[in-house]
Amino acid sequence: MQQTHGTWGRRVVTWQDKYKLVAILYLHPKKRCSWHKHAHSYNQFFVISGELVVKTDIGPDDQRNYTTVKEGQSFCVGPGVYHEFRTNDVETIIEEIAYVAYDSSDISRKLLGGDIKESVKLDYQHVCKKCGTCFTTGSPDDDQCSDCIAAELIGKWKKDK
């Protein structure tokens, strides 16, 4: 495991790949990290013990916000948001998870989920009317691939939010 030290304490990286970093941070009392932002990644902080204060520039005219995160709670900062974490009078241990944005289109469905009524043979070949992809189903009436159906449902969901 990789360990690094900062003026605020010590970081032990427990997992890292090209999409995320998971680390345990052991933070000294009355310390803060740098005021910074990330172009593409989210920062999620889960307090294992102690208390964390997260300062952000979320608000009108870049007004500074302070959020106190207590033991058992978490706080997430999105890409492009300036932030820093700071501690109060006690040592604090947090889990930090840094990750890139989830892409809901990063899935290739062979068949949509649903109720199981019976065993279905995938005997019918179709061409999707929206994207032109060839797909196989158990129904002679299907005219859209599951990726296009999912994209349509996600689009409706986003519109309804």
Summary of the structure (lengths in Angstrom):
residues: 161
radius of gyration: 22.8
end to end distance: 41.2
largest distance: 67.5
contacts: 394
relative contact order: 0.17
helix: 11%
strand: 43%
